[in-house]
């Protein structure tokens, strides 16, 4: 058995755990909204047409923030189409995904859903086909209390109280040539700055997100962020990051190591933002909003022709996730937590049906995909502060990312309760790992308080409508705590979470 050592110290703090790390994303795309969160006529739909089974799973997932309404969709979206009496709402072409948008759900419905799901809305404005005025208009509709045309329109539409949305994304992926209204970095940077200035004039305390690159493989990666931030550094709080990973040509070793790429991505954007900040002589530290991340078998999607028939809620990218995908998702969350000093918001893309932890069948059941489990458990256990987690593990060679450690891990610690949570992955495909956790720095002896692991003899196993719990969490085997040393056994290709209690120090 491989031996790996982790050392933890309650004084070695990276940053507080940001609850916004556990965000998700609802785009008007495929069946995320229609027959995902919303399906009037479904036996489990509530009085507003929302599926209560999906609401319950959303709460169980532990989602904190939900980005809405896109994504590529937002770059051609007119928010006004989705408010007021439903019978007057237009049907429109959605050019991003080649669907028909019925506008049955708009911001008022989504705000009602968000209140029921107990999540914060992160609202994205259209800076593809639209600009400053429309961003101000949707802000006035959502956040202005009363006494102006659009605030009163919201009230007339049934929402007396403003929605108080504090986080606003200034467009989506405008570096991408596929994006409606695609722009150069300079054009976008100026538009983002003008929009931010106007929104701040309306409400100074907003938290604003400028678009970073749509992926680290973009030819303008890094240069895009530098130019955009030269224009908007003092006006925005966040720059966004987007990354999707998949297993290419059966190269499981590289796929299991893709969190090392996320680490590198974050470090690169932090360096880029800090260099712009230094040139501007700014003391502000730009935060990162990793507001699209997940496993997405994009190569399968790209291999398909663009649909020529315009349909309402046709299935799009409904990837079915296996055990390896779930281990990778757990590892990507480890990477995000590790960077909590700079990544203070993140959204797994997306929530339901579209590359999502929750799947539904129209008129039928909803179930948890394999990737649901590491997300839900991490969201439930990560509390207090993130600890700098020293992992002494052997490495292995990958063709995409070079050498990667066999084990990756991160820990959080809540000094008020003494709860320590350790999240770890074993990327080795054949050998289990004995993980020894050195807790001497905690003083008082620790006690085990629960452990969960996700692994399977069949790494390709998935959950389906008929076997919704084929892949689930199991109690971790062989967790022992002996005073100041915890020992865990990590099976090959596995994700594990362990909770320990120590004496509160806070
Ligand atoms: O999440 C799916 C799509 O991926 C989003 O619409 C877009 O922003 C990204 O390219």
Boltz pocket constraint, residues with backbone or C-beta under 6 A from the ligand:
constraints:
  - pocket:
      binder: B
      contacts: [[A, 27], [A, 70], [A, 71], [A, 72], [A, 73], [A, 172], [A, 173], [A, 214], [A, 292], [A, 349], [A, 350]]
      max_distance: 6.0
